[in-house]
Amino acid sequence: MVTDKILAADVVSMAASVLAASQQADPSEIGLFDAPPRPRQRGYELLEGLHTAFKIGDNSTALYHIAVLLDPLSETGQKWSSILKVEARFFLALFFAKPSSP
């Protein structure tokens, strides 16, 4: 039963790879530097971040959207999450601070 699942996963993975390769144009036909731009995707929005994400500001009115995907269990991910929180606060204070009156 387990080997059937592994075999099925391998077949699905291989089929997806073949389909993806068949959808891409040959680089020799379109040129290396003349490739059409790829549309930007936000696949990270499908992830739930109830306990592992922080959002600052309003997404509907934001001019810039910055997303970072980290492994929260890794040592590097834990360091970067703290750094990003501090940077986000610094960014808000720097760009949205009220001007001081003379």
trRosetta pair geometry for C-beta under 8 A, 3 or more apart (Angstrom, degrees):
i j d omega theta_ij theta_ji phi_ij phi_ji
1 4 5.7 -49 -152 27 31 114
1 5 7.0 29 151 -16 61 101
2 5 5.8 -54 -156 34 37 110
2 6 6.5 34 149 -16 67 105
3 6 5.5 -52 -145 39 38 112
3 7 6.1 40 154 -20 68 106
4 7 5.7 -54 -145 39 29 111
4 8 6.2 31 154 -20 64 107
5 8 5.7 -52 -144 37 30 111
5 9 6.3 32 155 -20 64 105
6 9 5.7 -53 -148 36 30 111
6 10 6.4 31 153 -19 63 105
7 10 5.7 -54 -149 36 32 112
7 11 6.4 31 153 -19 65 105
8 11 5.7 -53 -147 36 32 111
8 12 6.3 30 156 -16 66 106
9 12 5.9 -54 -144 39 30 109
9 13 6.1 32 156 -19 64 109
10 13 5.7 -56 -145 39 29 112
10 14 6.2 27 157 -17 65 108
11 14 5.8 -56 -145 39 28 109
11 15 6.2 28 156 -19 64 108
12 15 5.8 -55 -144 38 30 110
12 16 6.3 31 156 -19 64 107
13 16 5.9 -55 -147 36 28 110
13 17 6.4 29 153 -20 63 108
14 17 5.6 -55 -149 35 32 113
14 18 6.4 31 154 -18 65 105
15 18 5.8 -53 -147 36 32 110
15 19 6.3 30 155 -17 65 107
16 19 5.8 -55 -145 39 30 110
16 20 6.2 30 156 -19 65 108
17 20 5.8 -55 -145 37 29 110
17 21 6.3 27 156 -17 63 108
18 21 5.8 -57 -147 38 29 110
18 22 6.3 27 155 -19 64 109
19 22 5.8 -57 -146 36 30 110
19 23 6.6 31 155 -23 64 107
20 23 5.9 -58 -151 31 32 112
20 24 7.0 28 155 -21 64 105
21 24 6.2 -57 -152 28 34 108
25 29 6.1 -108 169 67 102 118
25 30 5.2 57 123 -18 136 131
25 35 7.8 173 66 -131 118 86
26 29 4.5 78 75 1 98 108
26 30 7.3 147 80 2 56 86
27 30 6.5 -74 -142 52 35 88
27 31 7.4 -70 178 97 66 11
27 32 5.9 42 177 -92 112 61
27 35 7.2 -33 -122 -78 82 114
30 34 5.6 -144 157 92 77 97
30 35 5.8 88 116 -97 128 58
30 36 7.5 -71 -172 -14 148 80
31 34 3.7 46 72 27 123 111
31 35 7.2 -142 83 -44 69 62
32 35 7.3 -37 175 -28 25 103
42 45 4.7 41 133 -11 107 115
42 65 7.7 -17 -109 124 132 149
42 67 7.3 127 -143 -10 91 159
43 46 6.0 -38 -176 15 56 114
44 47 5.6 -42 -167 19 56 116
44 67 5.1 151 72 170 156 146
44 69 5.9 -139 -110 -68 126 112
47 69 8.0 105 16 -115 164 109
49 52 5.1 -103 -149 73 78 75
49 53 2.6 35 153 -6 139 131
50 53 7.6 52 1 31 13 97
52 72 5.1 -97 -139 -53 119 151
54 85 6.4 50 51 -102 158 94
54 88 7.4 -172 108 46 121 169
55 59 7.2 -41 -168 -50 132 104
56 88 5.1 155 -5 175 154 125
56 92 6.5 -108 168 -60 138 130
57 61 7.8 -119 166 72 100 89
57 62 5.5 97 124 -86 131 110
57 92 7.8 -168 -55 -99 103 112
58 61 4.7 31 94 33 117 100
58 62 6.3 -175 85 -41 56 84
59 62 5.6 -42 -136 7 31 122
59 65 7.0 47 -140 -106 85 112
62 65 5.8 103 107 -71 133 74
68 80 7.3 -135 153 148 143 124
68 84 6.1 -134 44 -106 152 153
70 74 7.5 -129 172 49 85 108
70 76 7.8 -144 -154 110 104 80
70 77 3.8 140 166 -139 105 96
70 80 5.5 -169 -109 81 143 125
70 81 6.0 -153 76 -61 160 91
71 74 4.2 59 91 -1 115 113
71 76 7.7 53 55 69 98 91
71 77 4.4 -136 71 -47 59 150
72 77 5.4 -129 -95 134 21 135
72 78 7.0 77 -167 -74 53 72
72 81 7.0 43 -119 -51 78 147
73 77 6.9 37 45 58 33 139
73 78 8.0 -8 -168 -45 9 103
74 77 4.2 93 60 6 91 106
74 78 6.9 -158 90 -7 49 83
75 78 5.9 -56 -151 35 30 110
75 79 6.6 30 152 -17 64 105
76 79 5.7 -55 -151 35 33 111
76 80 6.2 26 156 -14 68 110
77 80 5.8 -58 -142 41 30 107
77 81 6.3 35 158 -27 65 104
78 81 5.9 -46 -144 27 30 113
78 82 7.1 28 157 -13 59 102
79 82 6.3 -63 -163 36 32 106
79 83 6.4 26 148 -16 68 111
80 83 5.3 -55 -144 40 38 113
80 84 6.0 39 158 -21 71 106
81 84 5.8 -54 -145 37 29 110
81 85 6.6 33 155 -21 62 104
82 85 5.8 -53 -150 32 31 112
82 86 6.6 27 155 -14 64 106
83 86 6.0 -59 -153 39 31 108
83 87 6.2 29 153 -17 67 110
84 87 5.5 -54 -141 40 33 112
84 88 6.2 38 157 -25 66 103
85 88 5.8 -52 -148 31 29 112
85 89 6.8 25 154 -14 62 104
86 89 5.9 -57 -153 37 33 109
86 90 6.3 32 151 -19 67 108
87 90 5.5 -55 -145 39 33 113
87 91 6.1 39 154 -25 67 104
88 91 5.7 -50 -146 32 30 114
88 92 6.6 28 155 -16 62 104
89 92 5.9 -55 -150 37 32 109
89 93 6.3 28 154 -16 66 109
90 93 5.8 -58 -146 40 30 109
90 94 6.0 28 157 -21 66 111
91 94 5.9 -58 -143 37 26 110
91 95 6.1 -8 171 9 64 114
92 95 6.8 -73 -135 50 21 87
92 96 5.3 -37 -171 37 63 120
93 96 7.2 -61 -97 57 11 77
93 97 5.5 38 -179 -64 54 107
94 97 6.7 -28 -134 -11 8 112
